[in-house]
Each structure stands twice: as C-alpha cells, then as structure tokens.
Amino acid sequence: KETYTSEPPALAEKEETVRDHFHRVCPSLQMQMGFRWEKGLFQQRHAFVAKLAYEYQIFFYQNQFLRLLNNDPLLFAENQGDLTLSGGTFSLCFTF
C-alpha cells in the first residue's frame, strides 16, 4: 500500500513532479446469462423483444479512495479494492 504525507517535498523533487500524468488501465469482466424472446411484427420490419437475465460485472482495482491513517502528521493509505455489481434484469423493447 502506498502512503502519503502532508510534508512538502524537497525543491528538486517538486521540479520533477510539476506535470501530472494520469494513465491507468483497469480490466473488467462482464457476464450475462438468461432468456430472450423476440417476435417480428409488420412483415418483420419491427420487433418486440423481452429479456430476462442475470448479470455479473466486476471492475478490478476501482477503489482508489484515500484512507486517513494518522491525523498528526497527516498519513493516508490508498485502498485497492474491486467493484462488483450483480443482479437480475428484465427489459422490454420495441424496435423499428
């Protein structure tokens, strides 16, 4: 875990970190299983679609909040957690 402090960096370090570049790639995994029913209407030009499914999504390394460790001097730790979303979905759709 990385720790941060409130003390100002030395002048030489400050000159090197004048620009902030933020580049991060975080992988994700998505899965959906379920049933879909489709009925063509008006000579197959339109359709009515109903879908019932279970979805599972996980986003790796998404929790980047800082946690306060000490108040004097200020010390922070970065959390490294995953964000997970899951649940059932039902949708109705009319296409044209």
C-alpha positions in Angstrom: 0.0 0.0 0.0 1.2 3.5 -0.8 1.3 6.1 1.9 1.1 9.8 1.5 2.3 12.6 3.8 1.4 16.2 4.2 5.0 17.3 4.4 6.1 19.3 1.3 8.6 17.6 -1.0 12.1 18.9 -1.5 12.6 21.5 -4.2 14.4 19.1 -6.5 11.5 16.6 -6.3 8.9 19.4 -6.8 10.5 20.4 -10.1 10.3 16.9 -11.4 6.6 16.5 -10.5 5.3 19.8 -11.9 3.3 17.9 -14.5 0.8 15.3 -13.5 0.2 12.5 -16.0 -2.6 10.1 -15.1 -2.8 7.0 -17.2 -4.4 3.9 -15.8 -5.8 0.8 -17.4 -8.2 -1.2 -15.3 -9.6 -4.5 -16.6 -13.2 -5.5 -16.2 -15.2 -8.8 -16.5 -18.8 -8.9 -17.6 -21.1 -11.9 -17.8 -24.8 -12.2 -18.7 -27.0 -15.3 -18.8 -30.7 -15.5 -19.4 -33.6 -15.8 -21.8 -34.6 -13.7 -24.8 -37.8 -13.8 -26.7 -38.3 -11.9 -30.0 -41.5 -11.5 -32.1 -41.3 -10.0 -35.6 -44.2 -7.6 -36.5 -45.4 -5.9 -39.6 -43.6 -8.2 -42.1 -40.5 -8.4 -39.9 -39.9 -4.6 -40.2 -40.5 -4.1 -36.4 -39.9 -6.4 -33.4 -41.0 -6.8 -29.9 -38.2 -8.1 -27.6 -38.4 -9.3 -24.0 -35.3 -10.3 -22.0 -34.9 -11.8 -18.5 -31.3 -12.2 -17.4 -28.8 -12.3 -14.6 -25.8 -10.0 -14.9 -22.4 -10.0 -13.1 -19.8 -7.3 -13.6 -16.5 -6.9 -11.8 -14.2 -3.9 -12.3 -10.7 -4.6 -11.0 -8.8 -2.0 -8.9 -11.6 0.6 -8.9 -11.5 1.6 -5.2 -8.9 4.3 -5.2 -10.1 6.3 -2.2 -7.6 7.5 0.4 -8.0 6.3 4.0 -6.7 8.6 6.8 -4.3 6.7 9.0 -3.0 9.4 11.3 -4.0 13.0 11.9 -0.7 14.4 13.1 1.2 14.2 10.7 -1.3 13.5 8.0 -0.8 10.0 6.7 -3.0 8.4 4.1 -3.2 4.9 2.6 -4.7 4.0 -0.7 -7.3 1.3 -0.8 -7.0 -1.3 -3.6 -10.5 -2.9 -3.9 -12.6 -4.3 -6.7 -16.1 -3.0 -7.6 -18.6 -5.8 -8.2 -22.2 -5.4 -9.5 -24.6 -8.3 -9.9 -28.3 -8.9 -10.1 -31.3 -9.8 -12.2 -32.6 -7.7 -15.1 -35.8 -7.6 -17.1 -36.2 -5.5 -20.2 -38.8 -4.9 -22.9 -38.0 -3.4 -26.2 -39.8 -2.4 -29.4 -37.6 -1.9 -32.4 -38.4 -0.1 -35.6 
